[in-house]
Amino acid sequence: MDSLIISELFSVFHNKKLKISEFLRFFLQISVHALAKYMFSDTIIRGPADAGPLIPSENRRTLMIFFQKQASMDYLIVGLGNPGKKYEGTRHNTGFAALDHLAMQWNISVTKAKFEALTGTGTLEGAKVLLMKPQTFMNLSGVSVQKAADFYKVPASHIIVLFDDISLAPGKLRVRPSGSAGGHNGIKSIISAIGQEFPRVKIGVGERPRPEYDLADWVLSRFTSQEWGCVEARFDDVCNAVLMITKGQLSAAQNKYNG
């Protein structure tokens, strides 16, 4: 049982909205199965004719939370990119590359096709995580993310996205708790699916050499060996930043890795 459930139940009992004796009597009278069905219906199960509702309607939400099935995944960690050999090694696939590094470090195989993505599950210091590489192509990344989030009932605040950022020099990192798309079509797609309140790790891939340089051509170009060396050298830091976020230490990760 998580802290939210505990605090809500305690609040109900403390304020005497629902006495412990009433709570126990409720359990003696009906089965847990019947209770679960009741919580999701509009029917009010009543006690004796003169006693009124056995469970006041204002307390039903608390008990509903108590019996709802909890999410079977704590975090989704998503690396963005385009599928296929054609795009391997391009700037736009830096999120894929970073996720591959995380998978290697955490010994998670990201090979199972699910949610229109390549996925892999594992445990990260007690937190159950799903690593994802959407295979929808960049502009539809949100389709894949939403399917996984809906299936596991993972809130946006527990979806960590790794992606390329052309406003940052190669290898520079920016950890953010939320924000706009900033012109990134993959992030735009995710925002349209789950909103913008999800943490992300931006990985610098370098600005266009000239303002008139076509943006699509630039993000689909490949790194020089020097640029790639700068990017790859930060993947351990990306891994550590993600770990800190899963521990609730996002601000500390910002202070440590935002350069």
Helices and strands as residue ranges (DSSP letters): H 3-14, H 20-29, H 32-39, G 57-59, H 60-67, E 75-79, G 85-87, G 91-93, H 94-105, E 112-114, E 117-124, E 127-134, G 138-140, H 141-152, G 156-158, E 159-165, E 173-176, H 185-194, E 200-204, H 215-219, H 225-232, H 235-246, H 250-257
